[in-house]
Amino acid sequence: MKAKIIIAIAGIALLAACKANTDRRFDSSEADTVSATQNALSVNDPNTKEKLVKTADMNFKVHDVQKTGDSIASLTAKLGGLVMHHQMQSEKENGRDIRISADSVRQISVYNKTADMTVRIPSEKLEDFMNQVSRMSILTVTRKMDIEDKSLDYISARMKAQNRKEWVEGQDKLKATANNYDATLAVKDNIVNEKVNNLKTDANVKYSVVVLSFFQNKTITKEIVTNDDPSAYRPPFFNRLLMSLSNGLDMFSEFLLVIANLWVLVLVGIAGWIGFKAYRKKYAVLKV
C-alpha cells in the first residue's frame, strides 16, 4: 500500500516538473518576442518614433484670386515648403456684345475666377501656414486637417524586411537553383518595396500635403474690340440706293450693247415678222 502511494506521489511530482519546464520554455519564447518588439519600438531609434502623417485642405473666398495665389506661393517658400500644383482659371458665364460703330463692338463679359493649389509644408509649421492662409481669405467655406498614425505600419514593414533579409541570407548560403533563385529575387524585391514605402512615410511625416481651393466674386469686363461680323460692314441705305440706281443703268447699257452685237438677228427677226404679216394678208384676200 505504501509503495502505491509513493509511486503516485512520484508521478505527480514528475508531471509538475514537466509542466514547469514547459511554462519556462513558453515564457522564454514570449520574452524573446516582447524583447524584439521593444527593440523595434525603442525611442532611442529615430526611425521608430511616432510616424504622424498630416494632411489638410481649405476652401475659401478671397478678394483677388491671382494675388492670393502669388501670396500663398511666397508664404510656402518662406516656410520651406514647395508648391506641387497651381492652376488658375477664368470661366465665362455670360456675355453681351453691343455695337457702337460699323467696325467696333463693346464686349461685356461675366467671368468666374477660381484657383487650385497643392503645397507641401514642413509638418511642424502646418498650423502656422493654415492660420496665415485663413487671414488672406474673406470667407472660409471649409477647413480640415487629418492626422494618421503610421507608426505600427512603419514598424511592421521594418520587421518584415528584416525577416526577409535573414531568409535571403540563408538562401544565399545554399546551392543556387532556378526555383530558389526566383523566390529569392521576389523576396529581395519585396524588401525594396518595404524600404521605399517607409521612405515615403518618412517624407509624408516630414512634409504635410495641403490642398487649397479658392475663388472670388464674379468679374465683369468691358472692352472695345473689332467687329468680326462681315454683315455689319454694309454701307448706309442711301448709299446703297444710289449704288443700285447706278448698277441698273450699267445693266441697261450692257443690254443695249448686247442688242447692238446681235443686230443681224434683229434684222432677220424684223424681216420675218413683215413676211408673216404679208402672208396673212394675202391669204385673207384669196379666201374671200
Secondary structure, DSSP 8 states (H G I E B T S, - for coil): -HHHHHHHHHHHHHHHHHHHHHHHHHHHHHHHHHHHHHHHT-TTSGGGS--EEEEEEEEEE-S-HHHHHHHHHHHHHHTT-EEEEEEEEEEEEEEEEEE-SSSEEEEEEEEEEEEEEEEEEEGGGHHHHHHHHHHH-SEEEEEEEEEEE-HHHHHHHHHHHHHHHHHHHHHHHS---HHHHHHHHHHHHHHHHHHHHHHHHHHHHHEEEEEEEEE---EEEEEEEE---GGGG---HHHHHHHHHHHHHHHHHHHHHHHHHTHHHHHHHHHHHHHHHHHHHHHHHHH-
